[in-house]
Amino acid sequence: MEDNISTSFNNNLLFHLEDIDCISQSYPFISTSHHTMLLFTDACGTLTIDDIPYLVTKGKIFLIPPHSMIDLSDLTKEYCFYKITFTAFQLKHERPSPYLESIFSDVAYTIYPNTRFSRLTEDLYHLKSNSDYLKQQGILYELLNLLFEHQLHMNYQLTMTNAVEETINYIHKYYQQPLTVKMLAELAHIAQWQYSTIFQTLTGKKPLDYITDLRLTNAKELLLQTNEPLKDIALQVGFDDEYYFNRRFRQVVGIPPKQFARQYKQRTVVKDWTGHEVAIPASPHRIIYHGETFGDLLIFDVQPIGGDKKSISKSFYKNHVPYIKDVAFPINLEKSSKLNPDLIIFTNNDEQQYQALSSIAPTITLNSWDSLEERILLLGQWLSQQQRAEDWLTRFKIQEKTMWQQLQTVIEPGETASVLTFDHGKRLYVMGCTGLSPALFHPDGFQPHPQVKKLIQAGMGYKEIPIDHLPRYAGDRIFMLLSDKPESQIATMELMHSDIWKGLTAVQNNHAYLVDTTKWNFSDAFTREKLLGALPKLLVTT
């Protein structure tokens, strides 16, 4: 991919500057007849290019092909950007011909630091009335080259990431054999220090720790499924020394292997959300977790074996469970049975599905709309990891309180918030006690809008509302979730162009935020931790 971009940019295309403008007045729409580059020096809001929305902040750059429609109506009134138009010519034929496709694969760019890009753009603008054609053309090529280098760097990073992911596959296939970081880095053709950094970003663990955890995970399965001597189990999972295996097992798991086997084969009776009393393993090991709060399980010392892979693939934690097996949505009985689970956690109150699942393995229902604290404490009890649950909650509450206190300069006391989304086509919902909504409410943070508070008190995850009822549910801050479904995206854009939307106080105060629903509309522990870093950036920079 890198070579293709390089060849196209350096050899196959020529560029000719047409014009440059500095625009600060209100332009609702721009129709491009040439390639167009926008550099925003002051703006926030949403820019829509051919029905695709993009968030805009100061320093954002867009490279837009000809015959595109740019909608600026959802930007704040005080915006300013440079607009550079140019023609591209392709040299593959006997004579140059206009090139109308996208020059690079991306449309939106954020380059750090962007000082050089901004300075070159300003220089080009000041040369507008100058007849120094060569200097103008030279600056245009420099700007395009900066974008090219940025694109090349991003593609190189992606290539390295893919190479590291391939070595993770290798580890899972050959974990029983001697493995070193040096050998894995050589397999990926990456410097060892880069390999370790990328590996830890993908998995959350250092390579050797990941290998050890994988070996111990497989050792746990053998301990539960066989009565083989420890020496044989150690050899089967990659440890050539029984005593070292025993020591590492105790360091990582907390108890010796034999005690682990005895403890995990014990049973305890629990009562689940829908009233079933179920005998489950005292410390379950092979867990299928089916539900929107899958990320709750990842704070515990357990690696789930099954889940809804389609949903997981869009989440922040997808690389932390790279070998999770798919049990589909709705949950598939055949796929679940083949995984041989010792526990199924099911966030659904469908009794017919429950009875079918409980014929496969002990099954317990969990209310995913309970508060984060209630869910984590309950999981800690079920997994015999109560102390781990309490420690995580204590740490999270401290981090959460610190975040809200740091935002006191941004948030007025008593400000309310609402979370909205379109789903199932053009149906508008206000979120209650599930998804992004509960993460916004805190004694030191936002308060739920009174209508949202009623939903939370009633234990309702969401409520469908007519569009003309929107003002009744709109808080001082509005978080508009953007679906990945085309029909719902169009409905969102139509709403944001409507008089109802523009008349909302939050919108007029620039306190409305467009948020990716596939990433953020979850209330699980893993996503909530990620939000502690993302929310301040959204509120401060938008």
N, C-alpha and C positions, 0 to 999 in steps of 0.2 A: 504493500500500500504506500509506503514511504517513497519508493522508487517512482511509482506512478505520479504522485503529486509533484515530485522533484522534476521529472521529465516534462510534465505539463506546464509547470510554472517557468522553467528555465528555457525550454527549447521550443515548445509548441505554440506559445501565446505571445502576442505583443499587445501593449496597452497604450491608449491615447487619452490624455486628460481632456474632458469636455468643459467642466465648470466646477467651481467650488463656491458655496454660499454659507453664511452663518445665519441660522434661522432662530429667531426668538419669539416671533409672533405666533398666534394660534392658527395652525394648519390642521384641519381635521383629517385630511387624507392627502397622500402623495402617491401618484401613479408613476412607476419608473419605466422609462423608455430605454435607459442605458443601465449598465452596472452602476450600483449606487453604494457608497460607503457613508455610514453615519457615525459620528463620534459625539456622544452626549457629554457636554461640559457641565450641565446642570439639569437634572430631571429625576423624577421618580414616578412610578406608576406602571402601566402595562402598554406595551406596543404590540400591535397585531399585524403580522405580515402574512397575507394570503390565508386568513382565518386561523393562523397559529399564534397564540399569545406568548410574549416574552416579557420577563420582568426587566425594568430599566432603572438603572442607578447611574450616578455620576461616573464617567469614565468608560461606560459600556460602548462597545463598537459592534456595528452590524454591517455585513457585506451581503448585499441583496442583488439577485440577478434581474435582468430586464423583465418587463411585463409583469411586475408584481404590484400589489396594492398594499400600501402602508397606512394603517389606521392609527392616528395619534390622539384620538379623542379621549382616551382614558389616561393620558398623562396629566400631571398637574399643570396648572396654567403657567407657572413660572418655569419654563424649560428653555434650554438652549442647546443647539447642536450644529456641528459642521456637516454639510451635505456635499460630498464629492461625487461627481458623475464622470464616468469614463467608458470608453469603448474597448472591447477586447477583440483581437483578430487571431484566427487560427492559421498556422502555417503548414498544415499537412498537405495542402493542395498546391497546384502550380502558382496560384495567386492567393493572397490572404483573403479569408472570408470571415464575416462576423461570427463571433462565438457568443452564444446567448445562454449557455448553461451556467450553473454555479461554478465558480472558480475553485473553491475549496468545499469540503464536505459540510462544514458548519456555517451557520448564519450569524450567530451571536458569539462575541469574544469578550473576555475580560483578561487583559494583559497586566501583570504586575512586575515591576512598576510601569506605569504607562506614561511617564514623563517624556520619554523620547518620542513616542507616538504623538502625544499632544503638541509637543514643540514643533515637530515636522509639519503637522496639520496647520498650526498657526503660521508657520513660515510660508506654506503653500498659499494660504489665504491672503497674506500680505503681498504675495507676488502676483495676485490676480490681475492687477492693472499693469504689470510689468510685461515687457515683450521677451523676457528671457525664457524662451520655449524649452531649451534643453534643461535648464535648472528646474522648471516646473515638472517636466517629465521625470527627471531624476528623483525628485521628492516623491512623486506618485509611486515609482518603482520601490523606493525605500519603504514606504508605508505598506505596500503589498508584500514586500519581503519580510517585514516584521510579522505580519499575519501568517505568512508561509512558515516562518521559523516556529511560531507558536503552534501552528497545526502540526508541523513535523515533530515537535517535541511531544505533543499530546499523543500522536500516533506511535512514537517511539516508546512512550510510557505504556501505552496499551499493548504493544508488542512484548515488552518486558513482562508485563503482568500476565499475559497469556502464557509466556514461557515458564513463569513460576507456577502458574496453575497446572501446567503439564507435569511439572515435577511433583506437585501434590498428588496427582494421579499415580505417578511412579511410586511415591512413598506408600500409598495405600495398597499397591500391588506387591511391593517388595519389602514391606516393613520388617519381615523376619530376617532380612539380610543386613550385614553391616552397612550403615549409612553415615556419611559425614556431610557437614555443610559445604565443605570444599567440593566434594564430588557432585552434590546437587547443583551448586552454582555453575560448575563446569558443564553439567547437562543442559542448563538453561542458557549457557554462553553469556553469563552476566558476572560482573565483579562480585566477589563474595559479600562485601559490605552492602552493595545495592540489593543483592539477593535477599539477605536477611531482613533489610528494611521493608521490601515489598512483601515478603512472606508474612511478616508480622502485621502489616497493614491488612492483608487479605484474611488472615486467620485469627489475629489477636494474640498469637503465640510466637515465640522464637522457634526456629526449625527443630532444634533438638528436643525442646519441651513438647512440641507437637508430636514428634516421633514417639517420645516416651509415653505420652497420653494415649496415642493410638495403640501402642503395644499393650498398655495396661487395660485399655478398653476391651481388646480382644482376649486378654488374660481373664478379665472378669467373666466374659461369656463362657470360657472354658471351665472356670471354677464353678459356675452355676450349672453347666450342662454335663460335666464329666466328674469322675472321681480320680482322675489321673494324678500322679505324684507332682509336687511343685516343680521338681527338676525338669520333667517332661513339658509341663506347661510353659515354663520359662524359655526353654529352647524353641518351642513352637512359635512364640511371639517375638523372638529376636534377642533374648537375653541369654548369653552363653554362661552365665554364672547364677546359680540358684540363690546365693546369699545376697548378691547385688540386686536381683529381682525382688527378693523379699524386702530389702531395705528401701528401694525406690517405690515399691507398692505402698509401703507404710508411710513414706514421706508424702506421697501424692494423695492417696486415698484416706489416710488417717488411721487405718487399722491394718493388721497383718492379713495376708491372703486367706488363710484358713478361717480367721474370724469373720472376714467378709463373706465367705461362702456360707457359713452357719447363719449369719445375721440376715442375709438376703433370702434365705430359704424359709425364714419365719414369716408368719402372717399376722396382720392386725386388721381389726374391723373398723371401718369408717362410715360416716353418714354423708351422702353427697347432696348436691343442690336440690335435686328433685325427690329426695327422701329415701333413696335406696340405702340399705345397710349392706356394705360390700366387704368381703375379706380380701385384702390386697397384700402383696409382699411387703414386709416391714421396711425394706429399702428397695423399691422397684428399680430395675435396671434397663429393661427393653421397653421403652415407653413410646406409644403413639400419642401425639398431642394434636387434636383437631379443633382449631378455632382461631379466632382473630387475635387472641392474646398469646400466640405461640411464643413470642419473645420473652414471656415471663419465665419460661422453663430454662432459659439460657443463663440465668444468674446462679443456677444451682450446679452442683457437681454431678451432672448427668448429661449424656448426649442422646437426645431423642432420635429414634430410628425411623419415624414416619410422621408425615404432615401433609398439608395442602401445598404442594411444591409450586404451583402457579402463583399463589399469593406470596410465598416465601421468596420466590425469584425476584420480586419487585421490592423487597424489604431491605433495610439496612444490614440485617444479620445474615443475608444469603451466603456470604463467604465463611460464616462461622458454623454453618451446617452444610458443607459442600456435598456430603454424601447422604443426605436425608432421602429417604425413599418416599415416593409420591403415593398417597392414598386417596387423592382426588377430592373434588368438591361437587356434589355431596359425597360424603365418605363412601369409599368402595369397599364392600365386605371381602371380596376375593383378594384384593391387593393387601388389605389389612391382615387377613389370615396368613398370607404367605410370609409375613414379617415375623411371625411367631412372637408377638409381644407378651410381656408379663403384666402390662397395665395399659389401658386405653383411657385417656382423659378427653372428654367429649363436651364441648361448650354449646350444648343444644338440649332442649327439653323434649325432643321428639321421642316418645316412649317406644314407638314401634322400632325406630332405628336403635334405640338403646338395647332393647331385647335381642336384636340381631347381633349387635356388637358384643354383648355380654356372653354370647355363645362362643366367641373367639378367645376372650381373655377377660379377667376382672375389669369392669368398666365403671368409671365414676364420672358424674356430670359436674360441671363447674360453671357458675354464672360469670360470664366474661364482662358483664355490666356492673359487677361489684367493684368497689373501690380498689385501687392498686394495692393498698395496704392489706385489705381483707384477702385478696387473691394470693398475695405472696406469703402471708402467714399460713393460709390453708395449704398451699403447695408445700411449704416447709414442713408442715405436720405430716402430710401424705408421703413425702419423700424421706422422712426421718432426718431432715436438715433444718430443724427449727432455729438453731443458733445462726446458721448461715442466712436464713431469711431475716432474722432480727437485725443482724449486722448490716445487711444490705440496706434495709429500710432506714436504719439510723444514719448511715452514710448518705443515702439519697436525700433524706429530709434536710440534712445540713447543706448539701450542695444546692438544693432547690431554694432554700431560704436565702442563701448567699446570692443566688442569681436574682431573685426578686428584689432584694435590698439594693443591689447594684443598679436596678432599673428604676429606682425611686425618682431619679431625675427625668425620666421619660414618661412615667405613668402618674397621672393625677390620682389622689386617694379616692377610692370608691368608683373608679371607672369600670364600666361593664363591658362584657364581650359576648359575641355570638359567633357560632360557627355554622356556615351554610354550605350546602352542596346540591348539585343536580345529580340524580341517578335514575336508572330505569328510563332513560331517554330524557324527557324534559320535565321531570317531576322534581320539585324543589323541596328540600328537607332542611330542618333546623336540628342540629345535633344536641343531644341531651347528655346522658351519663356514659357515653362511649366515644371512641375515636379521639380526635384532638381535643375536643371540648373540655373534659375534666382536667387536662394538663394546664389549662389557662387560669384555673381558679385557685386562689391561694389568699390567706389573710393579708399578705403583703403584696399581692398581685391584682389581677382582675377579679371582679365579682360577676357572677352570672346575671345576665339580663333577667328581670323578674319572670318573664315567660319561660326562659330557659331553666330558671330555678325550679319552676313548677314541674318541668319534665324530669329533672334530676330527683326531686323529692318523690315523684311517682315511680321512679326506677325505670323510666323510659329512655331507650337508647337514642331515639330520634322521633321526629314527627313531620309528616308531610304537611305543607302549608300552601295555599294559593299564593301566587306571586303578588297579588295586590294586598296580601296580609303581611308582606315583608316588613314594612315600617313598624308593625306591632312587635316584631321579634328582634329588631336591629339594635345592638348595643352601641356603646360609644366607640368600640373597635369591632370591626367585622373581619373575620377570617373566611375567605371564600375558597373552598376546596375545588381544585380543578381536576375533574375526572379524566381518566385515560380513554374514555369511550367517546368517539366522535360526536354522536348526537348530543350527549351531555355537555361536551365542550362548546358546541354551537349554542346551546341554550344558555350557558354561562356568559358567552360573549354578547348574546342578544340582551341578556339582563343588564350587563355592564354598560350597554349603550342606551338603556331605557331611561325615561324620565324618573321612574320610581327609584332606580338605583342612584342616579345623580342627585336626587332630592334628599338622600339620607345624610344625616349630620356627619356620620363617620366618613363617608365618601368626600363630603365637602371639606372636612378637616384633614384629608389625606391619611385617614386612619383605617383604610380598607386594604387588605393584603390578599394576594393570590397565592395559594399554597397547593403543592402537589399532593393530591389525595392518596396516591399509591405509596407515598413515603411517610406522610405525617398523620393520616387519619387512623391512627392506632394508639391504644392506650397501654400497650404492654410495657414491661419494665425496660427492655432494651431500647425501644424507641423513646420512651420518656427520658432516659439518660441522654440520648442524642439531642433531644429537644433543649436540654439545659444549655447546650452550646449554640444551637441554631436560633432559638427565639430572640436572644438579645441582638444578634446580627440583623434579624428581620425588622425588629422594632427600631433599631438605631439607624440603620442605613437606608430604610425605605422612607 
